[in-house]
């Protein structure tokens, strides 16, 4: 079985951007519309990360 690749700066950037978005949506601007838009952005970031990580895992660095 192929081992998953090590996490790098792009993985940390995706996680940090999600964390910042959630802090903005729930602490700084607690509005339902902002929270909905934030979750859409979180989903887009997650999908981009998922494809990036999967490609890195399948095809190497």
PDB file of N, CA, C and O in Angstrom:
ATOM      1  N   UNK A   1       0.841  -1.188   0.000  1.00  0.00           N
ATOM      2  CA  UNK A   1       0.000   0.000   0.000  1.00  0.00           C
ATOM      3  C   UNK A   1       0.880   1.244   0.000  1.00  0.00           C
ATOM      4  O   UNK A   1       1.884   1.306   0.710  1.00  0.00           O
ATOM      5  N   UNK A   2       0.509   2.198  -0.775  1.00  0.00           N
ATOM      6  CA  UNK A   2       1.271   3.439  -0.874  1.00  0.00           C
ATOM      7  C   UNK A   2       0.942   4.326   0.327  1.00  0.00           C
ATOM      8  O   UNK A   2      -0.223   4.513   0.678  1.00  0.00           O
ATOM      9  N   UNK A   3       1.974   4.860   0.938  1.00  0.00           N
ATOM     10  CA  UNK A   3       1.793   5.751   2.080  1.00  0.00           C
ATOM     11  C   UNK A   3       1.320   7.123   1.604  1.00  0.00           C
ATOM     12  O   UNK A   3       1.722   7.578   0.533  1.00  0.00           O
ATOM     13  N   UNK A   4       0.472   7.783   2.390  1.00  0.00           N
ATOM     14  CA  UNK A   4       0.050   9.135   2.008  1.00  0.00           C
ATOM     15  C   UNK A   4       1.226  10.103   2.090  1.00  0.00           C
ATOM     16  O   UNK A   4       2.140   9.906   2.891  1.00  0.00           O
ATOM     17  N   UNK A   5       1.205  11.141   1.268  1.00  0.00           N
ATOM     18  CA  UNK A   5       2.308  12.103   1.301  1.00  0.00           C
ATOM     19  C   UNK A   5       2.287  12.916   2.588  1.00  0.00           C
ATOM     20  O   UNK A   5       1.258  13.034   3.252  1.00  0.00           O
ATOM     21  N   UNK A   6       3.432  13.466   2.920  1.00  0.00           N
ATOM     22  CA  UNK A   6       3.538  14.315   4.100  1.00  0.00           C
ATOM     23  C   UNK A   6       2.786  15.622   3.854  1.00  0.00           C
ATOM     24  O   UNK A   6       2.697  16.102   2.724  1.00  0.00           O
ATOM     25  N   UNK A   7       2.259  16.175   4.917  1.00  0.00           N
ATOM     26  CA  UNK A   7       1.582  17.461   4.813  1.00  0.00           C
ATOM     27  C   UNK A   7       2.620  18.543   4.556  1.00  0.00           C
ATOM     28  O   UNK A   7       3.727  18.488   5.092  1.00  0.00           O
ATOM     29  N   UNK A   8       2.262  19.522   3.739  1.00  0.00           N
ATOM     30  CA  UNK A   8       3.195  20.602   3.433  1.00  0.00           C
ATOM     31  C   UNK A   8       2.526  21.952   3.674  1.00  0.00           C
ATOM     32  O   UNK A   8       1.475  22.026   4.311  1.00  0.00           O
ATOM     33  N   UNK A   9       3.138  23.013   3.164  1.00  0.00           N
ATOM     34  CA  UNK A   9       2.630  24.361   3.436  1.00  0.00           C
ATOM     35  C   UNK A   9       1.271  24.615   2.810  1.00  0.00           C
ATOM     36  O   UNK A   9       0.508  25.426   3.334  1.00  0.00           O
ATOM     37  N   UNK A  10       0.941  23.955   1.714  1.00  0.00           N
ATOM     38  CA  UNK A  10      -0.373  24.158   1.094  1.00  0.00           C
ATOM     39  C   UNK A  10      -1.476  23.557   1.947  1.00  0.00           C
ATOM     40  O   UNK A  10      -2.577  24.103   2.016  1.00  0.00           O
ATOM     41  N   UNK A  11      -1.192  22.448   2.590  1.00  0.00           N
ATOM     42  CA  UNK A  11      -2.162  21.852   3.499  1.00  0.00           C
ATOM     43  C   UNK A  11      -2.390  22.760   4.699  1.00  0.00           C
ATOM     44  O   UNK A  11      -3.527  22.955   5.130  1.00  0.00           O
ATOM     45  N   UNK A  12      -1.310  23.312   5.237  1.00  0.00           N
ATOM     46  CA  UNK A  12      -1.426  24.238   6.365  1.00  0.00           C
ATOM     47  C   UNK A  12      -2.150  25.515   5.954  1.00  0.00           C
ATOM     48  O   UNK A  12      -2.916  26.075   6.738  1.00  0.00           O
ATOM     49  N   UNK A  13      -1.913  25.975   4.734  1.00  0.00           N
ATOM     50  CA  UNK A  13      -2.590  27.176   4.251  1.00  0.00           C
ATOM     51  C   UNK A  13      -4.092  26.949   4.128  1.00  0.00           C
ATOM     52  O   UNK A  13      -4.882  27.821   4.488  1.00  0.00           O
ATOM     53  N   UNK A  14      -4.486  25.801   3.631  1.00  0.00           N
ATOM     54  CA  UNK A  14      -5.917  25.486   3.523  1.00  0.00           C
ATOM     55  C   UNK A  14      -6.570  25.434   4.895  1.00  0.00           C
ATOM     56  O   UNK A  14      -7.655  25.984   5.086  1.00  0.00           O
ATOM     57  N   UNK A  15      -5.923  24.780   5.849  1.00  0.00           N
ATOM     58  CA  UNK A  15      -6.484  24.687   7.200  1.00  0.00           C
ATOM     59  C   UNK A  15      -6.546  26.052   7.874  1.00  0.00           C
ATOM     60  O   UNK A  15      -7.531  26.369   8.540  1.00  0.00           O
ATOM     61  N   UNK A  16      -5.518  26.851   7.709  1.00  0.00           N
ATOM     62  CA  UNK A  16      -5.506  28.177   8.328  1.00  0.00           C
ATOM     63  C   UNK A  16      -6.561  29.092   7.711  1.00  0.00           C
ATOM     64  O   UNK A  16      -7.207  29.859   8.424  1.00  0.00           O
ATOM     65  N   UNK A  17      -6.739  29.019   6.402  1.00  0.00           N
ATOM     66  CA  UNK A  17      -7.741  29.876   5.764  1.00  0.00           C
ATOM     67  C   UNK A  17      -9.155  29.492   6.193  1.00  0.00           C
ATOM     68  O   UNK A  17     -10.010  30.362   6.357  1.00  0.00           O
ATOM     69  N   UNK A  18      -9.407  28.203   6.375  1.00  0.00           N
ATOM     70  CA  UNK A  18     -10.719  27.764   6.878  1.00  0.00           C
ATOM     71  C   UNK A  18     -10.931  28.273   8.293  1.00  0.00           C
ATOM     72  O   UNK A  18     -12.015  28.753   8.626  1.00  0.00           O
ATOM     73  N   UNK A  19      -9.906  28.172   9.126  1.00  0.00           N
ATOM     74  CA  UNK A  19     -10.016  28.645  10.508  1.00  0.00           C
ATOM     75  C   UNK A  19     -10.291  30.150  10.551  1.00  0.00           C
ATOM     76  O   UNK A  19     -11.135  30.604  11.324  1.00  0.00           O
ATOM     77  N   UNK A  20      -9.594  30.911   9.736  1.00  0.00           N
ATOM     78  CA  UNK A  20      -9.800  32.366   9.699  1.00  0.00           C
ATOM     79  C   UNK A  20     -11.211  32.696   9.224  1.00  0.00           C
ATOM     80  O   UNK A  20     -11.875  33.557   9.800  1.00  0.00           O
ATOM     81  N   UNK A  21     -11.666  32.021   8.186  1.00  0.00           N
ATOM     82  CA  UNK A  21     -13.022  32.267   7.695  1.00  0.00           C
ATOM     83  C   UNK A  21     -14.068  31.980   8.763  1.00  0.00           C
ATOM     84  O   UNK A  21     -15.016  32.751   8.916  1.00  0.00           O
ATOM     85  N   UNK A  22     -13.915  30.896   9.499  1.00  0.00           N
ATOM     86  CA  UNK A  22     -14.886  30.556  10.528  1.00  0.00           C
ATOM     87  C   UNK A  22     -14.850  31.540  11.694  1.00  0.00           C
ATOM     88  O   UNK A  22     -15.891  31.846  12.275  1.00  0.00           O
ATOM     89  N   UNK A  23     -13.680  32.032  12.038  1.00  0.00           N
ATOM     90  CA  UNK A  23     -13.595  33.060  13.091  1.00  0.00           C
ATOM     91  C   UNK A  23     -14.286  34.336  12.642  1.00  0.00           C
ATOM     92  O   UNK A  23     -15.015  34.959  13.414  1.00  0.00           O
ATOM     93  N   UNK A  24     -14.060  34.723  11.404  1.00  0.00           N
ATOM     94  CA  UNK A  24     -14.718  35.930  10.885  1.00  0.00           C
ATOM     95  C   UNK A  24     -16.228  35.758  10.889  1.00  0.00           C
ATOM     96  O   UNK A  24     -16.958  36.672  11.271  1.00  0.00           O
ATOM     97  N   UNK A  25     -16.698  34.590  10.467  1.00  0.00           N
ATOM     98  CA  UNK A  25     -18.141  34.373  10.325  1.00  0.00           C
ATOM     99  C   UNK A  25     -18.864  34.200  11.659  1.00  0.00           C
ATOM    100  O   UNK A  25     -20.036  34.561  11.775  1.00  0.00           O
ATOM    101  N   UNK A  26     -18.190  33.659  12.659  1.00  0.00           N
ATOM    102  CA  UNK A  26     -18.881  33.365  13.915  1.00  0.00           C
ATOM    103  C   UNK A  26     -18.490  34.286  15.064  1.00  0.00           C
ATOM    104  O   UNK A  26     -19.206  34.351  16.063  1.00  0.00           O
ATOM    105  N   UNK A  27     -17.369  35.000  14.947  1.00  0.00           N
ATOM    106  CA  UNK A  27     -16.947  35.885  16.033  1.00  0.00           C
ATOM    107  C   UNK A  27     -17.036  37.351  15.621  1.00  0.00           C
ATOM    108  O   UNK A  27     -17.608  38.164  16.347  1.00  0.00           O
ATOM    109  N   UNK A  28     -16.482  37.691  14.474  1.00  0.00           N
ATOM    110  CA  UNK A  28     -16.436  39.092  14.068  1.00  0.00           C
ATOM    111  C   UNK A  28     -17.729  39.576  13.428  1.00  0.00           C
ATOM    112  O   UNK A  28     -18.190  40.677  13.728  1.00  0.00           O
ATOM    113  N   UNK A  29     -18.319  38.774  12.554  1.00  0.00           N
ATOM    114  CA  UNK A  29     -19.547  39.174  11.846  1.00  0.00           C
ATOM    115  C   UNK A  29     -20.560  38.038  11.949  1.00  0.00           C
ATOM    116  O   UNK A  29     -20.752  37.308  10.976  1.00  0.00           O
ATOM    117  N   UNK A  30     -21.208  37.868  13.088  1.00  0.00           N
ATOM    118  CA  UNK A  30     -22.130  36.730  13.258  1.00  0.00           C
ATOM    119  C   UNK A  30     -23.485  36.962  12.583  1.00  0.00           C
ATOM    120  O   UNK A  30     -24.496  37.180  13.251  1.00  0.00           O
ATOM    121  N   UNK A  31     -23.488  36.914  11.281  1.00  0.00           N
ATOM    122  CA  UNK A  31     -24.706  37.099  10.493  1.00  0.00           C
ATOM    123  C   UNK A  31     -24.976  35.795   9.733  1.00  0.00           C
ATOM    124  O   UNK A  31     -24.045  35.196   9.196  1.00  0.00           O
ATOM    125  N   UNK A  32     -26.239  35.349   9.681  1.00  0.00           N
ATOM    126  CA  UNK A  32     -26.522  34.081   8.985  1.00  0.00           C
ATOM    127  C   UNK A  32     -26.103  34.064   7.513  1.00  0.00           C
ATOM    128  O   UNK A  32     -25.669  33.030   7.005  1.00  0.00           O
ATOM    129  N   UNK A  33     -26.228  35.186   6.838  1.00  0.00           N
ATOM    130  CA  UNK A  33     -25.828  35.230   5.430  1.00  0.00           C
ATOM    131  C   UNK A  33     -24.316  35.069   5.291  1.00  0.00           C
ATOM    132  O   UNK A  33     -23.841  34.353   4.410  1.00  0.00           O
ATOM    133  N   UNK A  34     -23.579  35.725   6.147  1.00  0.00           N
ATOM    134  CA  UNK A  34     -22.120  35.594   6.132  1.00  0.00           C
ATOM    135  C   UNK A  34     -21.712  34.161   6.478  1.00  0.00           C
ATOM    136  O   UNK A  34     -20.786  33.617   5.877  1.00  0.00           O
ATOM    137  N   UNK A  35     -22.389  33.559   7.431  1.00  0.00           N
ATOM    138  CA  UNK A  35     -22.073  32.183   7.817  1.00  0.00           C
ATOM    139  C   UNK A  35     -22.369  31.216   6.679  1.00  0.00           C
ATOM    140  O   UNK A  35     -21.598  30.284   6.448  1.00  0.00           O
ATOM    141  N   UNK A  36     -23.463  31.419   5.971  1.00  0.00           N
ATOM    142  CA  UNK A  36     -23.783  30.565   4.828  1.00  0.00           C
ATOM    143  C   UNK A  36     -22.714  30.697   3.743  1.00  0.00           C
ATOM    144  O   UNK A  36     -22.231  29.696   3.215  1.00  0.00           O
ATOM    145  N   UNK A  37     -22.351  31.928   3.417  1.00  0.00           N
ATOM    146  CA  UNK A  37     -21.301  32.148   2.421  1.00  0.00           C
ATOM    147  C   UNK A  37     -19.968  31.578   2.855  1.00  0.00           C
ATOM    148  O   UNK A  37     -19.199  31.075   2.036  1.00  0.00           O
ATOM    149  N   UNK A  38     -19.697  31.661   4.154  1.00  0.00           N
ATOM    150  CA  UNK A  38     -18.456  31.104   4.675  1.00  0.00           C
ATOM    151  C   UNK A  38     -18.420  29.600   4.496  1.00  0.00           C
ATOM    152  O   UNK A  38     -17.395  29.045   4.101  1.00  0.00           O
ATOM    153  N   UNK A  39     -19.531  28.933   4.783  1.00  0.00           N
ATOM    154  CA  UNK A  39     -19.549  27.480   4.618  1.00  0.00           C
ATOM    155  C   UNK A  39     -19.429  27.082   3.147  1.00  0.00           C
ATOM    156  O   UNK A  39     -18.872  26.028   2.840  1.00  0.00           O
ATOM    157  N   UNK A  40     -19.938  27.901   2.245  1.00  0.00           N
ATOM    158  CA  UNK A  40     -19.719  27.639   0.815  1.00  0.00           C
ATOM    159  C   UNK A  40     -18.232  27.754   0.465  1.00  0.00           C
ATOM    160  O   UNK A  40     -17.694  26.927  -0.272  1.00  0.00           O
ATOM    161  N   UNK A  41     -17.582  28.779   0.995  1.00  0.00           N
ATOM    162  CA  UNK A  41     -16.149  28.931   0.751  1.00  0.00           C
ATOM    163  C   UNK A  41     -15.341  27.799   1.394  1.00  0.00           C
ATOM    164  O   UNK A  41     -14.376  27.310   0.807  1.00  0.00           O
ATOM    165  N   UNK A  42     -15.737  27.389   2.594  1.00  0.00           N
ATOM    166  CA  UNK A  42     -15.056  26.271   3.252  1.00  0.00           C
ATOM    167  C   UNK A  42     -15.181  25.010   2.400  1.00  0.00           C
ATOM    168  O   UNK A  42     -14.218  24.258   2.252  1.00  0.00           O
ATOM    169  N   UNK A  43     -16.362  24.781   1.844  1.00  0.00           N
ATOM    170  CA  UNK A  43     -16.548  23.619   0.979  1.00  0.00           C
ATOM    171  C   UNK A  43     -15.661  23.707  -0.261  1.00  0.00           C
ATOM    172  O   UNK A  43     -15.062  22.709  -0.662  1.00  0.00           O
ATOM    173  N   UNK A  44     -15.569  24.886  -0.868  1.00  0.00           N
ATOM    174  CA  UNK A  44     -14.714  25.050  -2.052  1.00  0.00           C
ATOM    175  C   UNK A  44     -13.248  24.824  -1.711  1.00  0.00           C
ATOM    176  O   UNK A  44     -12.521  24.187  -2.474  1.00  0.00           O
ATOM    177  N   UNK A  45     -12.810  25.346  -0.564  1.00  0.00           N
ATOM    178  CA  UNK A  45     -11.421  25.139  -0.141  1.00  0.00           C
ATOM    179  C   UNK A  45     -11.175  23.655   0.113  1.00  0.00           C
ATOM    180  O   UNK A  45     -10.141  23.114  -0.280  1.00  0.00           O
ATOM    181  N   UNK A  46     -12.133  22.999   0.776  1.00  0.00           N
ATOM    182  CA  UNK A  46     -11.970  21.572   1.053  1.00  0.00           C
ATOM    183  C   UNK A  46     -11.892  20.770  -0.242  1.00  0.00           C
ATOM    184  O   UNK A  46     -11.059  19.871  -0.358  1.00  0.00           O
ATOM    185  N   UNK A  47     -12.739  21.078  -1.210  1.00  0.00           N
ATOM    186  CA  UNK A  47     -12.713  20.342  -2.478  1.00  0.00           C
ATOM    187  C   UNK A  47     -11.402  20.559  -3.220  1.00  0.00           C
ATOM    188  O   UNK A  47     -10.840  19.613  -3.773  1.00  0.00           O
ATOM    189  N   UNK A  48     -10.910  21.793  -3.239  1.00  0.00           N
ATOM    190  CA  UNK A  48      -9.630  22.068  -3.903  1.00  0.00           C
ATOM    191  C   UNK A  48      -8.503  21.322  -3.198  1.00  0.00           C
ATOM    192  O   UNK A  48      -7.632  20.747  -3.852  1.00  0.00           O
ATOM    193  N   UNK A  49      -8.518  21.329  -1.856  1.00  0.00           N
ATOM    194  CA  UNK A  49      -7.495  20.600  -1.112  1.00  0.00           C
ATOM    195  C   UNK A  49      -7.598  19.102  -1.377  1.00  0.00           C
ATOM    196  O   UNK A  49      -6.579  18.436  -1.560  1.00  0.00           O
ATOM    197  N   UNK A  50      -8.799  18.573  -1.399  1.00  0.00           N
ATOM    198  CA  UNK A  50      -9.018  17.145  -1.617  1.00  0.00           C
ATOM    199  C   UNK A  50      -8.458  16.698  -2.963  1.00  0.00           C
ATOM    200  O   UNK A  50      -7.793  15.665  -3.045  1.00  0.00           O
ATOM    201  N   UNK A  51      -8.717  17.453  -4.003  1.00  0.00           N
ATOM    202  CA  UNK A  51      -8.206  17.125  -5.333  1.00  0.00           C
ATOM    203  C   UNK A  51      -6.681  17.265  -5.369  1.00  0.00           C
ATOM    204  O   UNK A  51      -5.986  16.413  -5.922  1.00  0.00           O
ATOM    205  N   UNK A  52      -6.169  18.343  -4.776  1.00  0.00           N
ATOM    206  CA  UNK A  52      -4.726  18.557  -4.739  1.00  0.00           C
ATOM    207  C   UNK A  52      -4.023  17.434  -3.986  1.00  0.00           C
ATOM    208  O   UNK A  52      -3.035  16.886  -4.475  1.00  0.00           O
ATOM    209  N   UNK A  53      -4.522  17.087  -2.802  1.00  0.00           N
ATOM    210  CA  UNK A  53      -3.897  16.045  -1.999  1.00  0.00           C
ATOM    211  C   UNK A  53      -4.010  14.681  -2.686  1.00  0.00           C
ATOM    212  O   UNK A  53      -3.062  13.896  -2.667  1.00  0.00           O
ATOM    213  N   UNK A  54      -5.166  14.400  -3.291  1.00  0.00           N
ATOM    214  CA  UNK A  54      -5.331  13.146  -3.996  1.00  0.00           C
ATOM    215  C   UNK A  54      -4.400  13.011  -5.181  1.00  0.00           C
ATOM    216  O   UNK A  54      -3.840  11.939  -5.409  1.00  0.00           O
ATOM    217  N   UNK A  55      -4.224  14.082  -5.939  1.00  0.00           N
ATOM    218  CA  UNK A  55      -3.298  14.065  -7.068  1.00  0.00           C
ATOM    219  C   UNK A  55      -1.869  13.899  -6.596  1.00  0.00           C
ATOM    220  O   UNK A  55      -1.079  13.184  -7.212  1.00  0.00           O
ATOM    221  N   UNK A  56      -1.540  14.567  -5.491  1.00  0.00           N
ATOM    222  CA  UNK A  56      -0.187  14.427  -4.930  1.00  0.00           C
ATOM    223  C   UNK A  56       0.053  13.001  -4.457  1.00  0.00           C
ATOM    224  O   UNK A  56       1.153  12.469  -4.604  1.00  0.00           O
ATOM    225  N   UNK A  57      -0.973  12.388  -3.891  1.00  0.00           N
ATOM    226  CA  UNK A  57      -0.861  11.023  -3.392  1.00  0.00           C
ATOM    227  C   UNK A  57      -0.706  10.034  -4.562  1.00  0.00           C
ATOM    228  O   UNK A  57       0.110   9.114  -4.498  1.00  0.00           O
ATOM    229  N   UNK A  58      -1.491  10.231  -5.620  1.00  0.00           N
ATOM    230  CA  UNK A  58      -1.457   9.294  -6.747  1.00  0.00           C
ATOM    231  C   UNK A  58      -0.234   9.473  -7.645  1.00  0.00           C
ATOM    232  O   UNK A  58       0.355   8.492  -8.099  1.00  0.00           O
ATOM    233  N   UNK A  59       0.143  10.720  -7.899  1.00  0.00           N
ATOM    234  CA  UNK A  59       1.168  10.969  -8.903  1.00  0.00           C
ATOM    235  C   UNK A  59       2.493  11.458  -8.347  1.00  0.00           C
ATOM    236  O   UNK A  59       3.427  11.699  -9.112  1.00  0.00           O
ATOM    237  N   UNK A  60       2.596  11.610  -7.039  1.00  0.00           N
ATOM    238  CA  UNK A  60       3.852  12.054  -6.436  1.00  0.00           C
ATOM    239  C   UNK A  60       3.974  13.562  -6.405  1.00  0.00           C
ATOM    240  O   UNK A  60       3.086  14.282  -6.861  1.00  0.00           O
ATOM    241  N   UNK A  61       5.099  14.035  -5.855  1.00  0.00           N
ATOM    242  CA  UNK A  61       5.280  15.494  -5.697  1.00  0.00           C
ATOM    243  C   UNK A  61       5.406  16.254  -6.964  1.00  0.00           C
ATOM    244  O   UNK A  61       5.560  17.475  -6.938  1.00  0.00           O
TER     245      UNK A  61
END
